[in-house]
Amino acid sequence: MSSILKYKTKILILILLVCVFCVGIVWLNASASELQYEINTVNNKIQQTSWQIRSTEATVSIRSNIASLEQKAQELGMVRAEFADIIYLKGDSESVEDFALALRENVYR
């Protein structure tokens, strides 16, 4: 009788080990699925951010286009300077105390 009891005990322990192993596999699969979901969520955020960056770059490119800048300047009432209107300042000259006054004198002479 004792040997049958030992045999049943071994089988019961083996069944318990198989059950624990199966539960462990299910738990690992659930953890892997959760991690994959988080990875997919982060990848989607990265893709959305990439699209926003491309959209922003396109907007900056359009708005910094010389034709767009000239049109905006015209809307603001700005005009293109003629060659005679351009004033060149030399960097090696002595500093001027009242720059606005010196600039006004150069413009109106």
Contacts in CASP RR format, 6 or more apart in sequence:
PFRMAT RR
TARGET T0000
AUTHOR 0000-0000-0000
METHOD contacts of the structure
MODEL  1
MSSILKYKTKILILILLVCVFCVGIVWLNASASELQYEINTVNNKIQQTS
WQIRSTEATVSIRSNIASLEQKAQELGMVRAEFADIIYLKGDSESVEDFA
LALRENVYR
62 68 0 8 1.000
87 103 0 8 1.000
87 106 0 8 1.000
87 107 0 8 1.000
96 102 0 8 1.000
END
